[in-house]
Amino acid sequence: MSPVDATTFRQLLGAFATGVAVATARDAGGRPAGMTASAIASVSLDPPLLLVCVWQAADFHATIAAATHFGLNILADDQAPLSRHFADDHPDRFADCAWHADGTGVPILDGTVAHIICARDAVYPAGDHTIFLGRVLDGAVSDRAPLLHVRGTYGRLR
């Protein structure tokens, strides 16, 4: 049996509701960089590991591939515009948003549900994406409601 086509694949996986995050790191020049990501998952509790998948053609790919640390900023239900902003092609995605750096220099977006700081642990090529495995070093959680993405649109918990 041959694999499904790209349209069918997107429809199938689009039925799986996910949270929305912005992956962040510093580029080679020390500038903050980031992209919207929904392909993230917990991998292990001991040690604490997670993964984020990044399209190899994305401008953020070279940044995270070279970074020693990266962050995941889990967006709140009122941050859909921020998700779209980091998904679009902007020369400086951080120019119009509130953020600060953590102790490792990783950019952290303000007002999120949570942020997670990782040391890059391993890298695995996977088709047209790369899987970046991160060892979780730190993070913080708020009581805000998360932004969801399902069937190509944003949603909220009821």
N, C-alpha and C positions, 0 to 999 in steps of 0.2 A: 504494500500500500504506500502511495506517495504522500508526502506532507501536504497539509492544507495550504491554500494560497494566503498571501499576506492580508487580504481583506477579511477572509474568514477567521484567520488567527486573531486579528484585532477585535472582531466581534465576539469571539469566544472569550478572550481574556478581558474584554471590556465589561463583561457581565460580572466580573469579580471586583467588588468595591475595594478600593485601596485608600489609604491615607495619602496625603500629598506632602512632600518635603522639598526643601531646597538644600542641595549638597553644596558645600562651600570649602574653599581652600585658598591658599595664597599662590599666585603664579610665580614664575622664576624671578620676576622683578619685584616681588613682595606685594603686589597689588591684590586686593580681594577679588575672587572670582567665584561664580556659582552658576548652578542650573537647577531647574525644576526636575525632580526625580520621584517616580512612584514605584520603581522596581527596587525596593529595599526589603530586607528580611532579617530576622533574627537567625543566627546560625548555631550558637553555642552559649550555654550559661557558664561553663567552666573550661577554658577561660571565656569571658564575655566577648563574643564575636558577632558582627553583623556584616551584611553585604549590601552593596549598592552597585547597580548595573548602569554603565554609561556607554552610550552609542559612540563608536570609534570616530565618527565624522563630526561629533560635537566639539565646539571650541573648548569646552571644559575638559575634554578627555586628556589633552596634553598637560593641563594643570594638575589634575588629580594623579595622573601617572607619575609626575615628578615630585609631588608633595609627600612629605613624611607624615603629615597629619591632615585630616579632613573632618568636616562637621556635617551633621544632618540637622536641619531645622524643620521640625514637624509643624506644619502650618495650622493656624486656627481657622474656624469656619468663616470668619470675616476677611480672610487673607487671600481669597481667590484672585484679586487683582495682582497681588504679589507673586502668586504662582504663574500667572500669565506673563508678568514682567520678566521673571527669570527664565521663562520658556522662550521668549522672543530674543532676537538678536540685537543686543544693545552694546555699544562700545564700553560703557561703564554701568553695569547693572546695579552697582551700589550707590550711584550718585543720588538717587531719589528715594532712598529708603533708610530707616533707622536701624543701625547695627553697632556692634562693638566687637572687639577682639577678646578672645579668652587668653589664658596664660601661655598657650602654645602659638598664639597669633592667628588661630582659625577665626574667620569672621562668623559672628553669631547674630542672627536677625532678632530684633526686638519684637515682643508681643506674641511669640509663638506658643504652641501647646507644650513643646519640649525642645531642647537641643541636646545633641549627643556629640561628644568629642572623641575621635578615634585616631589611633596610630595606624598607619597603613601596614597591614600584616602580610598580605599576599595579593597577587594579581593573576587572574586566569582569563585567557582569551575565550570568548564564547560567541561564535558566529560574528555578527556585525557589531557586537557589544563587547565590553570587557567587564569582568566581575572584579570589583575591588573589595577585598576582605579587610575589615577594620577591627582592631582590638579596642573595645570601649574603655576609655580612660576616665571620663567624667561626663556630667550632664546635669540637667535640671528639668523638672516637670512643673507645669502650672495646672490650674483647674479649668482652663479654657476648653471649649469643645473643639474637636478636630475638623478640619476640612476633608471631605471625602471626594473621590473621583470615581464615577461609574458610567459606563456607556457613553463616554465622550463628554460628560458634563460634570459640573460640581454639585455636590449635595451636602446635606447636614444631617446629623443625628436628630431624630424626633424625640 
